[in-house]
Amino acid sequence: MLCAPVPQAPTLCLRIRRIVTRMRGNAMDTILRNVRIADGPDAQSVDIGIENGRITAIESRLNADARIYDIGGRLVTPGFVETHIHLDKSCILDRLSSGQGGLDAAIGEVARLKREFTPENVYHRARRTLEKCVLNGTTHIRTHLEVDPVIGLRSLEGILPLVQEFRWAMDIEICIFPQEGLLNNPGTDELIVEGLRRGGSVVGAAPYTDSDPHGQIDRVFEIARQFDIDIDMHLDFGPDADSMDMDLVCDLTERFGYGGRVAVGHVTKLSALSPERLTAQARRLASAGVAVTVLPATDLYLMGRHQDHSVMRGVAPAHRLLGEGVNCSLSTNNVLNPFTPFGDCSLVRMANLYANICQVGDPRETAECYEMVTNRAARLLRLPDYGLAVGQSADLAVLDCESRSAAVSEVISPMMAFKSGKRTFYRAPAVMESPRP
Ligand SMILES: [Zn+2]
């Protein structure tokens, strides 16, 4: 039976008992009772104690004057982490002039539409997307916002209020990047710098749209070092591996001591490499400390447009990269726009989509897909207080299944989530109306 407590001010008696409990060293204001934190049918149930938004105990039979949620033996994991999502251009399907197109067409379509973007309509569309994220158990987001002389800083101005408004449910980090080129687009450089001064905390890139891709990569590293911030680039987005920018990114990462602070997204060209070349490239990424984000929905939708049969998948094999020591995440990228005209912001579904495309079926590997939308994604974002451990922030998701691999294989929707120990949503279990005997 799931507990849905009614918030109310604690009585004087209750407050005194809480103070006494704290003095005894067993401080908890919330307990998740009867949770499964390990995979498999034999996993023991435990309780999670929370005080002031942090996990204070993971033990059996915790007792305190606290708000109790009976989880009923369901799986509890850290909350979902979206490392790469474009809030500013989400939910624009109703404004498109054409239905189909590849990467260049999608960029062109958004370039046309964003002339009319205002901070207000960015705000309302992004809000709709963020609500979907909350209802899918997401507790952390890195959003990629584009700047250029056409859109200016209007996307940033639309998103900044949402960072505050959604703090109760998730942490939102902003990556500023030039979608339509940097060196070929005068004024963009100044806008990136201004965006970072006004709320951006990560710098991004899209070298494949620049007249000088390597010049853009050089400049992005320069900006990152100037602000002492991390880098998250769109990179090597194409159907073949004739030329790749990844080696330059690895070189600069090593030269500037930026290992662990650089991520690259898409890298669909990795899917075109032979096993030998893929292994070599993966080892290069691992030794440089460059992480990879795979964006299965967009990559599947946009790759292979030059083919009319046996269409390539074009999704980088993250599970192979993990095997060589590369940290990887899976993320949503686009929602209801020309880059990806689909999207429910479910990272469990994204993990399932990845597993299906990349032919990952072994339970140990599907469990790793779950890690790529939780713990591994958190490591990519360098979240300091994330994880299911005493002392960490109580950012948690509850799923009605026995294991992380089952969550991915069966596309289990989270039924509730917690941010800093406070429940952010609740989905009642479906009930069959079976006929009475
Ligand atoms: Zn992107």
Residues whose N, C-alpha, C, O or C-beta is under 5 A from the ligand:
A	BS01	ZN	N333
